[in-house]
Amino acid sequence: MITVGMSTSCVYPLGLEQAFAISAEVGFDGVEIMVTNDPATHRAPRLIELAREHGQPILSVHSPVLLLTHFVWGRDQRTKLERSAELAREVGAGTVVAHPPFRWQQGYAEQFLDIVREVSAAYEVTVAVENMFPWKIAGRSMKAYAPGWDPSTMDVDAATLDFSHASLSGRDSLELARALDSRLRHVHLCDGSRASDDGGIFDEHLVPGRGVEPVAAVLRELASRDWSGSVIAEVNTKKAGSQELRLAMLQETVDFARSALAVPRVAPSAPAPSLRTTIGTGHH
């Protein structure tokens, strides 16, 4: 059965405990942990405790890749991926999301495909390489990723499809999903409205349906072929302005997914308190 989860990044700058609570309140089936500078995102016992408390199983772990997590688990990229896979195994998550390396990470980039397979086998998790996008600065192309930004052209066993990244790349999401075929194992649910050649790079992560990507068509096709991965909301609510609007955006996202997939919510394993009036907009 397809599970519909929420990335903890959706509620930034709120903390991890609030992310679990909001995911349960809105009606997601579980969470994806975005590994950040927050030590709680590194600690399996704390994550397991939160998952049990809120009835929100951990479906996947996103390896630290953002520039702000440059020193999380050291600077060696293989170590970061291994630690992510170890964390995923400890918390019962079957999938680790990994970005392709930056071109300047030469040693890691050269060995990336082998490393992904080795880590996946050693920790018995799926390492799903995420599609990124070409960088264009002032109209000039820059090769930012190696071996590339498009996992459909790489010798990978598993991939993650991100609709916002597809929008920036100018690649049709439905065509990309079909190109990946059985290698598509994970989806980041969002939307986008622009390509990177229109004057800059801005990764929008819109609520699905608010951009131009064929999000519903992709989800319907996955459901029609009895796909069994996870669809994880990864929408930007940072500028929501209020807790009520943040919750509304996430509710719209989960409703969109369930409608397109025609799947009900998985019954929660534990009750969760109402958050619509109890959680403010505090920072980490």
Steps between C-alpha positions, in 0.01 A plus 500: 500500500618852423574704812464878506750662737639840590859616503599670824635779278139600421459679831836680517583696713294303753672223694498125457238422763264752343560340159387159627197655669396697193542197274262304723254788531472559127463129422825377347597133536852572628803723464825536311785625719704775341837471672604850606718674757235416761659216705157343549494410129814288555380299800307181436365460858346850494354449154347166600354663811336775294371252243331294771365802685331643193412181314720609209740235373822618340470412133831636371812698584639782285878503513653839592581683180415864558780752530385576855572137597853509363655373825225258612670161554828641376596607151539162332199443275514122514492517879193724485321249278604207719383677816168577331457136402590387852245742643234380257558138598486584872167685473341250263500717188552315174620789285784753503478796262832619360589786267758444226837650594612847408758499223768638731464200736726315260592183687145441620353585160728256320401215731140607568316224314712228659466659844120514470484128422746408774317703766162369391620139526692545826211664687215326318322821405401652167717799409284699259696762303301820454465692175652845516530768228757672279634827633490805276654821626448817293388282213811281507488130580703371791560131558420482870445126545700192409436249355196717428171642625268247335492149659318358196829533312704337779562137586300518825266235636262743675401863453295776662285729285471860622247710306652836590841386378343364181342840440834675537661251262233552235444122500142376477430313824277239339763424237766479771288261707454279195871514417585388853232229482559236771798693636267773628466406866424826679320829426538848645156654468507869408471714188691761303428774249830595343816373334854597600566675168249778569738717697602306807468193718222502754382163626135577572353183654146624450188327626408244230254643251630854538772461238520364146625146558271203412505386863156340507567315174821351639330391821207346311738307278697371798180385667381332179812283482476390862807696605592451864736782594446806718375840389655754736379858517791742469330839476632835616278651771762734642313809379156375601473785750298310758453156644149487352629566147784250541254229602270595212784464248592158635135391512464603135813297419389178667149531356648550152709185538219283630264617226750433221611167645154399621650363820359546852701601801680220682341460844724680755659279764454755778276803558644847453391822675340778299752759387293762327498721806785360710806544278631844419758601247809469717848448367757229560 
